[in-house]
Amino acid sequence: MIAKRIVYNELYNDLKRHEITILLGARQVGKTFLLKEIEKSLKTEGKKTVYYNLEIPNDLLKFKGSEKAIFETLTTTADVILLDEFHYLKNASHLFKAVFDSGAKVKIHTAYRNISKSARFAAGALVADAQVLRRGE
């Protein structure tokens, strides 16, 4: 639980940063738990926050439109978007780059398991053992 608290604190502190944050980890290590805890905290603070789990069909459907429609969802839906299992999102690295480059005032935390070396490169630099990647540093 101490490790989860350390990563939670890092994710929470990252909310002030513009980068898109990717939380990595094996199955069942608590990625979804951490995203939901962040969501709870932010909603308590009155922040406009939305959580999508792309393994849930209804959530995934919201990301099946055109890239323009997905970009709009990512940049106008909330102040903070928590996107679980983002590997189901077609052209994720392209969309994340577009969101970052647009200067949109949105923070995106994502989670993914079993990430490949090429996906790490596309996402950004790996930060120590916390398994948090940031796009845009």
N, C-alpha and C positions, 0 to 999 in steps of 0.2 A: 504494500500500500504506500510505502514511502516513495518508491519510484513513480507511482501514479501521481502522487502529490507534487513531486518535482516537475514532471512533465506538465501537469495541470498548471502549475505556476508559470512555467515557461510559455505555454499556450495563452494563458490569460494576459501575461505581460506583452505578448506579441500583438494583442489587439490594437495597440497604439501604433503599430508599424504597418506600412502600406503593402508589404509583400503578401503573396499568397502562401500560406503555410501548409505543408503536407506532413501529416503524422503517419509514420510507418510503424509496422509491427506485425508479428505473426498472428495467426488466428487466436482469438480468445485471450489476448493480453490486455484488453481494456480500451481500445481505440474509441469504440462507440460510446462506452461509458464516459470517457473524458469529453468527447464532443457534447454529450447530453448534459454533463455537469456544467460545461461552459454555457450552454444554452440556458440552463436553469438560473445560473448566476446573472447572466445578462438580462434575462426577462425580469428578474427581481429588481434589477437596476433601472428597468423601464426602457431598455434598448430594443429597437426593432430587430428581431433575430428570427431566422428560419432555419430549420434542420431538415435536410433531405437525406434519405437512405436509398441509394440507387438500386439496392436489392429488393426494394418494395416496388411492385409494379406501378402503383399510382404515382409514386415519386419519380420513377424513371420516365413515365409518360410526359412529365413536365419538361424533360430534356430531350425529347425526340423530334422537336421542330427544327426549323432552319437554324443555322449558326447565328443569324441576326436575332431570332426569337430567344435563343438560349443566352446570348450576350445580354439582351434586355432583362431576362430573368436574373442573371447574375449581377447586373449593375443597378437594378431599380427595385428589387423585391424587399431588401432589408439593408440595415447598416452592417450586419454580420450574417454571413451565410456559412452554415456548417454542412459540408457535403461529404457524406459517408459513402465509401465504396465508389470513388469517383472514376475508377477504371472502366465503368460501364458508360461513361460519357464519351461519345465520339469526338475525336479531335480535342481532347482535354487540354493538352499543352498549348495548342494554338489558341483556344478560348481563354485560358488563363493568361497567356501573354497579352492578348487583346484587352482583357480587363485591366491588367496592370498598366499597359501602355496608354490606355485611355485616361488614366488619372481618376477613374471613378472613385468616389468616396465610400468604398465598400471593403470590408475585410472578409477574406474567404479562408476558412480553415477546412482542410480536406483530410480524409483518412483513406489509407490503402494498405493492403497486405501483399506480401510476396513480391515486392517491387524489384524489377530487373535493373541491371546496371545502366542500360540505355535510358530507362525511365528516370533513374536518378539524375543522369546527366541533363535530361530534358527539364526536369523539375527545378534544378538548382543545386547548390552545394550542400552536402551532408553536414550536419552540425553535431559533432561529437557522438556520444553514445545515446543521446536523448532521442535519436531517430526522428528528428524534426528537420524537414527540408523547407527552404524558403526560396521562392522565385522572386528575383528582383534585387537581391543584395549586391 
